[in-house]
């Protein structure tokens, strides 16, 4: 049996399937026949595959991107590759790179390494910027409508986790945790992610939006 023939070993927490989704329309995907009408759906498990882990930062980046795109496009499908993303912090500051990677995954926006385009169309470069003087954590804007944008920030302190998580994490990192402590740490860690995705996704005090001129 080859690697390709082996069954999937993925076993995500059940709540991943209940999390909100982000639907977009990718003109390049439509042009090249990759998917009918260019319609793509991004689920939380997709960004977990991309990031390699599930945490409040990854979940909040997914929710911030979702909220900002909905504000920009309303009931229209966001047009992937035609969205500008700006980050307040430097690329190497804290978890900024992780948050930006989620936004890039969904919107297609890149600094200088994305698809260069075809015949002057479909380019994804010079759509992502770091260290910008903005009030929110991120700012999204539409390339086809310059001047108007939306800033978004995640207030994760409003979704408190189990106070024992730090202790359990330390013990796990140092190889001192029992099997019960390891299971408790993992369960509590993902429970905070679950509550963020299922209970607070549309809470304006957690995912804060502000319309801006840019």
BELZIPE-V676195 format. One line per field, one symbol per residue. ss: DSSP state (h for helix, s for strand, l for the rest). psi: psi as a letter, one per 20 degrees, with the letter a starting at -180 (. if undefined). burial: + if it has 9 or more other ideal C-beta (glycine too) atoms within 8 Angstrom, else -. A space follows every 50 residues. Layout:
ss = ???
psi = ???
burial = ???
This chain:
ss = llhhhllllllllhhhhhlllssssshhhhhllllhhhsssslhhhhhhh hllllhhhhhhhhhhhhhhhhhhllllsssllsssssllllllllhhhhh hhhhhhhllllllllllsllsllllllssllllllllssssslllllsss sssslhhhllllllhhhhhhhhhlllllhhhhhhhhhhhhhhhhhhhhhl llllllsssssssl
psi = prghiqqqjpnqqhigiiqqroprpohghggjkhqpjjpqpprhhghggg hjrprhggghgghggggghhhhiciqpqopikpppppgrqhjpcjghggh hgggggiiprfjjapirokjrjqjqlipqrkqmqhahqpqqphimqhpap qqqpmiiinqrpiigggggghghjkiqrhghghgggghghhhgghghhhj hjoiignpqpprp.
burial = --------------++--+--++++++++++---+--+++-+++++++-+ +--+-++++++++++++++-+++----++++-+++++++-+----+-+++ +++++++++++--++-+----++++-++++-+-+-++++++++----+++ ++++++-++-+---+--++-++----+---++-++--+++++++++++-+ +-+--+++++-+--
